Amino acid sequence: MTAVKAVFFPLNEQLGLIERWSQGLVKQVVWLSGLVVFERAEEILARVGQIAISDSSIWRRAQEGGERFQEVLKAEEEKANRLGKRPEGGFHRRRAAKGRMGSAMDGTMIHIREEGWKELKVGCVFKVEVRSMHDHEADKVKKQAHAVENSYVAHLGGPEIFGQRMWAEADRRCWEQATATEVLGDGARWIWNLAEEHFYDSHQLVDWYHGTKHLALAAGLIKGEGTPAAAEWFEDQKDILFRGRTLRVARTLESQAQQSPAEAEDLQREAGYFHNNWQRMNYQDMREEGWVIGSGMVESGAKQFKARMAGPGMRWSRSGAENLIPIRKAILSDRFDDLWRQAYSSPPN
């Protein structure tokens, strides 16, 4: 029997000549649009499914699906933030022993037509799990905390709405039932403002990557970028930083600024970074107490949003980006089927 090829043309759809697509097909089209560019989705559907659908038709279905996903997520956000006010005494009520949880915040850039490059704020909510791992340098097995069961939030705009979305995702993940929690960030003031507002009883930590990144910048200023002397200085100061002696690092940078007039302003800025965040840089203690100190989980999420939304030549309308973001988020959070059922009122498979 010869296979029947389904063909859908955008003009026919616009004119109402196609009464409807099956919901199963629409679901796969929307899911695929969150993974690859629309032109690539068209090619995959044609090659794998023998279904010829134009990229413009795929785009329209993705826009509709994204709008519906946004409605579901907005309802979750409104419920969580209506109930998520700071309780009397300033602490969440830990209702049950459900292990540890964490959240991390970062950002990436995407291009919006008529606006230019804009920051897409990205957040991750995760469980903290201590696992045994082999330390190759010490040649021994040690236990170290890892972020697992990651789910993601993204917002193209300011921190206020992003913070509400972060809290909604944390609330959905039963944040208040965790025995203890942590917040990781790069040191930006807006992150700690959100932490104080929504995650006020959590441990706060500047992630190790960003802490050492600032230290590496300082090493280049003092010893010359890329030189052996810079590498040696960096390794010495990194050990001091890891052991929680952050103010000692800051004082070293201030002293170097006085001796190097040409780099004084930049060194003072780096010293200020460590001064402002010293209480959030107790890396050794946090690691030994079983907490995650790296931000790989949110950096990975930011890269995956960027991979879909900031490829070569990509320029988005604001509404187009905002409708694709919840689809991408649902896929990365392993929540696409759940959101689809809620958005389209379809029964579980």
N, C-alpha and C positions, 0 to 999 in steps of 0.2 A: 504494500500500500504506500502510495506517495505521501510524504509528510505535507501537511497543509501549513503554509507560512502565513502568519497573521501580520497584516500591514496596517499601520495607523498613521495617517497624515495629519499634521497640525491644523491645516485649513479645514479638513473634514471635522475635526474635533471642535474647532471654533464655531463652525456653522451648525453644530448639533447633529451632524450626520452619523456620528458614533454615539449611540445611546448611552453606553457605559462600558467601562473595562471591568473585568472581574476584580474583586477586592484583593485577591491573591496576587494578581499581576501588578496592581498598583502598589501593593506593599513591597514587592521585590524591586520595583522601579525606584521607589523612594529610598529603600535601604541601599541600593546600588549607588544612588546619587550622593549618599553620604560617604562613600568609600572612594569614588573616582570622579574625575571631571565628567561632565554630561556627555561630551563627545565619545569618551571611552566607554561610558555606560551604554551608549547606543551601539557601539561595536560589539560589546560583550553580549548584549541581548540578541543581536543578530547572529553572532557566531555560535553561542552556546544554546540559546533558546529558540533559534529560528524565528525570532520576532523582530520585525522591522518597525522601530519607533524612533522618530526623529529626536535629536537632542533638545530641541525646543519644547517638544511634548513632555519629555522627561523633566525638563526644568520646571514646567508648569505644575506637574504632579508633585515635584519636590517642594515647590512653594506652598502648595495647598497642605501637604503633609506637615511641613514645618510650622505653618500657622496653627494647625490643629495641635501639634505637640506643644507649642507655646501656650495654648489655652490650658492644657492639662498642667503644665509646669507652673503657670501663673496661679492657678488654684492652690497648688501645693505651697507655693511661696506665701500667699496671703494667709493660709491657715497656720503655717509654721511661725510666721512673724507676728501674727496676732496673738499667739500663745507664748512666743519666745521672749517675753520681757524679763529683765533681770529680776530674779526673785529676791525677797527680803533676806538680808544677810549676804547677798552678793555671790551666792554659789548655786550651781545647778543641783537639783535633788538627784543624787545617784540612787536610782530605784532598785538596781539589781547588779550583781557582779557579772558583767558581760565582757570583761577584758579591756584592753586599752585601745584608744582610737586617736587619730591625728588628722590634721588638715594642713594643707600647704597652698601657698598662693604665689603666682608669678604672672608673666605676661608675654605676648608675642605681638607682632605687627602684621596687619593686613591692609590692603589698599582699597579705599572707598572712593568711588568716582565723585569728583567735584569737592572732595574733602582731603584727599591725599592719604598718607600712611597713618593709621589709627591703631591704638593699642587694644588688643583683645585680651582682657584680663581672664586668666585661667586659674581654676582652683581644683584641688583634689581632696577628697575625703577617703580615709583608709583605716584599716585595722592594723595594729602594731603586733607583730608576731616575732618572737625570739626563736632563731634557728641556729643550729650548729653549722659552722663552716670551717673550711681549712685555711689557716693563715700560712701562705706559702713562704713568707719571709721568716716567720718564727718556726715553721714546720710543725704546727700543732693545731689541734681542733679547738675553736673557741665559739662562744655563743654571741650572736649579734642580732639586734633588732632589724626587722625588715617591714616595709609597707606592703600590705597584701589587700586583695579585694578592693582595688582602687575604683572610685567613681569620680566623675568630672563635672565641673561647672564652667561656663564661659559667658562673658558679657562684653559687648562692644559699647563701652561707655564708662561712666564714672564709678567710683567705689561704693556709693550708697546702695545702688541696686545690686551690684555684684555681691556686697556683703549680705544682703537679704537672701540672695540665691545660694550663697554658701551655707547660710544657716538653715535654709529649707532642705538642702541636701543632707546636711549633718543631722537634722531632725528626722528625716526619712530613714537615715541609717541608724537611728536610735542612739544618738550621741549622749543623751542624758542617762542612758543605761550603762555607759562605760565606767569602769572603775576609776580611770584617770585619763587625761587627754593632753595633747600637745599641738602647738601651732608653729609651723615653719615658714620663714619668709626671707627675702633677700636684704632686709634692713630698711626698706622704704617705709616712710612714716605712715602712709595710708594703710599699709598692711597691719601695723600694730594698733592703729585706731580701730580698724575692724575687729581685731582680736579682742580689744578691750570692750567693744560693744557687744559682740556676739559670742565670744569664747573666753570670757573674762576670768574663769578659774582654771585655764589651761596653762601648762608650761609654754613659755615662748622661747624660740631659738632661731637665731640667724643661721641658716643652713651652712654646712661646712664648705660647700663649693663657693658660695659668695664670700664667705669670710676669707678663705684662702685666695680668692681672686683679687680682693683688695690688697692683700699682703703681697701678691705677686706684682701688682702695679707699683707698690712702694719699693719693692726690690729693684725693679727696673729704673726707678727714679734715682735711687741711691747709688747703685753699683753699675748701672748701664744695662739696658735691655738686652737679654739674651747672652749675657756674659757668664762665665763660670763663677765669678764673684757674686753675681746676683743670685745664681742658683744656690750657692752655699749659704748666703745670708737668708734667703727664703726658707730653706730647710731648718735653719736654726730657729728662726722666728715662728715657723709653723709649729714646731714642737712646744714652744712657749705658749702660743695661742691655744693649742689643743688642751694643755694642762690648766686652762682657765685663767691664765695671767694676762688678761687682755689689756688691762691698764698699763702694764709694763710695756707691752707692744706700742701702745699709744704714746707713752713717754719717750720711747726710743725714736719714734717718728718725729715728735716735736723737737727732740735734740738734733736730729739730722736736718730738720728744716732750718734751724739756726745756723748750721754749718754750710748749708747749700742754698744761697740766696736765689739762684736761678730756678730751683725746684721748690722753693719754700712754700709757695701758695698751694701747689699740688700735694706736698707732703702734709701740710696742715689740714688739708681737706681729708686725706686718708686717716690722719690721727683723729680727726673729729668723728669719722665713721666708727672707729673702735671705741672712742669715748662714749658716743651716744648709744652704743649697743652692748657695752661690756657685760651688762646683767643678762644678756641673751646669748652669751658665748661660752658657756660652761660645758664644753664639748665632752671632756673626759668623764665628768660626773654623769652627764645625760646618757652617754653610751654605756657606762658601767651599770646604770640603773635600768637599762633595758629599753632605751628610747632610740628612735630613728634620728640621726643627725644630718643625713644627706637629703637633698631635694630631688633625687632622680625621678620620683613618681610624678611630680608636677611638671618638671622639665620635659619628660617624655610626653606628657599630655599636651603641653604647649607645642612641641614639635609636630605632633600628630594633627593638631588643628592647623598649624602652619602648612603642613604638607598638602592638606586638602584645599586650603583657602588662600595660600600665598605662593602658588606655583608661578612659573615664568609667564608673564603677561597677564596674570589674573587681575581684573579690576571689577569690583563688586558695587552694585547699588547697595545702599544701606539696608533696604528691606530684603534684598536678595541674600545678603550675608546673614541678617538676623533670622531669616527663615531656615537657612541651612545649618546654623549653629546648633539648634536643639537636635537635629537629626544626627550630626556628627557626635554630639555629646552622648546621645542615647546609644550609639554603636560602641563608643569607647567605654561606656559604663556598663556594657552588657545588659542594656535595659530597653532595647528597641522593641522587642515583642510586647513587653509590658506597657510601654507608652502607646504602642499601636492599638492594643485592645482598648485602652481607656479613650484614646482619641477617636476611634471608629466604632466603639461599642461592639467589638467582635468577641466571641467566646474564646477561651484558651484553646490552643491546638491540642 
